[in-house]
Amino acid sequence: MWDYSEKVKEHFFDPRNAGAVEDANGIGDVGSLSCGDALRLTLKVDPETDTILEAGFQTFGCGSAIASSSALTEMIKGMHVDEALKVSNQDIADYLDGLPPEKMHCSVMGREALQAAVANYRGEVWKDDHEEGALVCKCFAVDEVMIEETVRANNLRTVEEVSNYTKAGGGCSSCHEGIEEILTRILAEKGETFDPNAVAGEKKKGSSGLTNLQRIKRIEELLADIRPNLQRDHGDVELIEVDGRNIYVKMTGACAGCQMAATTLGGIQQHLAEGLGEFIQVLPHEELARRAAMGA
Amino acid sequence: MDEKGIYLDNNATTMVDPTVVEAMMPYFTEQFGNPSSMHQFGDKVGRALKKARQQVQALLGAEHDSEIIFTSCGTESDSTAILSALKAQPDRKEIITTVVEHPAVLSLCEYLEKDGYTVHYLKVDAKGRLDMREYQRLLSDNVAIVSVMWANNETGTLFPVQEMASLARSAGVMFHTDAVQAVGKLPINLKDSDIDMLSLSGHKLHAPKGVGVLYLRRGVRFRPLLRGGHQERGRRAGTENAASIVALGKACEMAMASMTIEKTNVKAMRDRLEKGILEKVSHCFVTGDPGNRLPNTCNIAFEYIEGEAILLLLNKMGIAASSGSACTSGSLEPSHVMRAMDIPFTAAHGSVRFSFSRFNTMEEVERVIEAVPPIVEKLRKLSPYWANGKPVEDPEKAFAPAYA
């Protein structure tokens, strides 16, 4: 039995805005029948003000798909379309007091239906660039396609690297066999073999040859690359101090105190090391205070 | 019965029969001895296990009680059988099974493929039936074992395992059947069959969870999965789960005594439910092979709606069933059994299994028949494939979502 929140149950048993809106001027059809989810979102938008007057949904799907659809329509009614487009799948899940990891794709479907409906209203054609695979990491809801793409794009070769880049495998570790299988398969495509004893990010180069100021600017740029990923999870990172190879950062928002903080730092370290082309260590800012207190 | 709900998910697991609970209780308390011990404490438990072995033997119609090996579950029995056949015949690198097996067999086979074994998956037709000619073509000296389920857990469809076992025997190939859904629901007489190995699971026939059996025909070459002590004649080491084994013995005795009830009362309830629902709900159909299936199982596909949503609404009314929809398992695809039968996605996701036991009543059946139509109607009202009390015209075209 799924561990659905009371809010999810409420929106499933008593869905809001069910059915098609009459005289709709924005229609979004998205979904995947093979996944058992499909959603039609109908909007009535005021052409003068671009405000969503009414929203209705028709859903072929499970309890959380229906609840996500219901929640979405409640959230966007009365919004300007530009504002509505900012509603993320995480916002939909938050509105429902969370969804089980296996069910996050239901909220993704809601957001995509919204994008499609707004595109339809504007006379544009919405094209989906998102593909879903089987769920591998249940702790952080990471699917196979996401892992495969990340492994290919970044030439990853260890489970640890996959955890650093995607979070997959960073929790209970039960999915490590599955991640190893993906690595084995992708490395085989390149004629390489997966080595379970390989060390993450082996290819370290020498010093970067930048001035102190250039180096700090470069670090800030590299952190900016990562920031959207953290912000998606309602977190952020701030650069506190650079002391030789030790780079001190402060994790803020949801990242502060997150059980994944160590893994996130690992991911940041990996990214900075590659971007700078030198070996560095990323440390939490508390460490700076501790080292100072020890009179180091 | 109201507060307890209506339990129609007996293919998932069954209630432990109160008589069975009573039989096992002493083995948690005063009968605590280790059956291997020399003293009286062990001896009494040893005798109880012997009796249980004979009770299982009787239900299976096995020739010898030593052909019964107690295990921890059906999955262990399946793994033991298949891995034993491979280990005992290292020159044979092929396995024959079917596309609709339980994951206990399928996942193991997929894993063995990575180790270099070739697995032949027999396909099924729209009613879930095998092509026996394809099977005969695949039998060869390269095949270590055939593993085919007796009855399908989702649809109840029966495979002709006796005939398949005979064909395997003629070809000199070992035959194993996963019979966890069939044992206790159908008469079985292994001594008159060519089946070499059979798996059963206690909790499917009113014994507790955590106990199973591998039937191993005398003389069939065998290599244990667990080595260690001499328990189960060295074929399954590990101190016996005495209380559960005693319970399983008792459950087998009771299943034997109520075998006719399965054919009469249980089947009558199943047939009444099926007829009642099909009469009241449009656009739904029975999956599998209705003329050749377990007497307790009914699988109905409700078109244009999704199974998990149906289950949640049934559960709200205290009715327990299960579904082959993707969402109930957390996978993205609907049940492999439904897909193998080529059931359209719009129906496969809406398949619901009702499975009975002798503890259900006709009064419960009538209540379920009343409960189902409004649930289906409610969900169809939400469905983009449905409008004005019927499917939209040309549903595939009228609603063709992006990235389908």
Interface residues (C-beta under 8 A of the other chain):
Chain A: F12 F13 P15 A18 G19 D29 V30 G31 S32 L33 S34 C35 G36 D37 A38 L39 R40 F57 Q58 T59 F60 G61 C62 G63 S64 A65 I66 E102 K103 H105 E112 A116 W126 K127 D128 H130 E131 E132 G133 A134 L135 K138
Chain B: Y304 I305 E306 G307 E308 A309 L312 L313 K316 S325 A326 C327 T328 G330 S331 L332 E333 P334 F345 T346 H349 K381 L382 S383 P384 Y385 F399 A400 P401 A402 Y403 A404
